[in-house]
Every structure is written in structure tokens, then in C-alpha cells.
Amino acid sequence: MLTTRRRTAAAGLLAALALSVTACGGDSTGDSSGDKIKGTDSGQSGSATPSTSASATAGTNAPAFDLPSDITVTVDRQPTGDATKDAVLRDVAYAAQARVEAFGKGDGETANLSRFLAANARIYWADRVAEFKKEGLTVTGDYRYYGFEVTDVVNGKAAAHYCEDQSKAYNKEIKTGKVQRTQPSDKDFVLYTVQAARDSAGDWQVVQQNWTKGDASCVQG
């Protein structure tokens, strides 16, 4: 398991992708209470680090994340034994970390967000970061990512899912520094289902994602 802090380096595919993505996103709509990152209440982002053993294969081109000192991101991702799937999950995890970094910095145009998210997914999150900052909010606390799995991959496109534990992460008022603590609930555990595409540089970019709060597979994980 690798904990990332400030400045650490951290046919049928189309049908399968459509099925895997539309299968989630169910009960997330209309629930903004207790959100750790505004925008995830919609259950959808447009047509939107590893464990120690996996991190060893990240390579020299691994990104560095500039996180505020009060934010910790932990990624628990085990190797699959398949080089392509490992690359997909590595970059999907980087995309998750890039979202946290963007919200923490109040900057929706970070290099990492642009590198690991593309198309409508990147536009969506950039807009949400801007709106969040406009509301006078940032994020704080601990984020954990786990349960990574590739469900399909072929011809430079992939479908995958993973879980996010927001139970120790909160909104924070920028002006006062007040942390908006919430009551723990199953909705602190979020299942993300994503589509990714490989770009010309070889990175797997998240181009679409849906999420479901309180999914049993994440709560029990």
C-alpha cells in the first residue's frame, strides 16, 4: 500500500463499456448531503497509487501530486498479472488522485487532471472544481481508493471500476478553515465505473465515469 502526500510520485467492447457504465449511477441523484466533493451527487460525469508491489512498475514517467499538507491519498491496488490491465488501473488510480489534487488546490487545470482525464470527463471535473472554489470550499482529510478491477479492454479502450472511501474526508471553508464534518454513513463509500482510452503518449485517460454511493461491494471492502 502506498500513501501519497505532498509532492510524492506517486466483438463487443463498446457494448460491454455501455453495460458496465450504465449499470451504476442509480441512487446517487439528488443527494448532496454529506458530499465530500460537490458534483458527485449527480451520479455521472459526462461522456467522463498502487500498492507497494504495483508501484514498482509505475516507471520513470509517474506523475507527482502536489497535495496540501492536510490531505492524504492512499491507493490500495494489487497487480493483476496482466501488463495492460495493470497499466489501465495504474492510470485510473492516477486520475482519482488528480481529482483530489485539483479540488485541494482549487485548480481545475492542473497538469495531472489534463493528463489522466480527457473529453467530457475532464471538462466536467474542471467545471466542478471551479464551482466548488467559487462556493468558498476546498477539501481536507484522508481519501482511500481500493477494489480496482478491469472488466474489459481491447483496441485502446477499457472499462474498469474501483471504490473510494470518503469516511475521513470533508469539505473545508477556505476563508475560515472550518471543517464541515459529517455523520458517517454508507454513502461515504462510492463505487466508480469508468471508461478509459489510451492516448498517443501511452497514458490511459478516463473519458467517462459514473458512480454509486453506498454500493455494497465498497462498503464491505
Protein Blocks (a to p, Z undefined) as FASTA:
>chain_A
ZZddehiabdhklmmmmmmmmmgoklmgopaghpabghjlnopacjbdddfklmmmnojm
bccddddfkbccddddddehiaklmmmmmmmmmmmmmmmmmmmnopakbfklmmmggcjl
lmmmmmmmmmmmmnopacedjdddehiacfbdcehiacddddddfklgccddfklopacd
ddddfklpccddddddddfkopacdfbdcddehiaklmmZZ
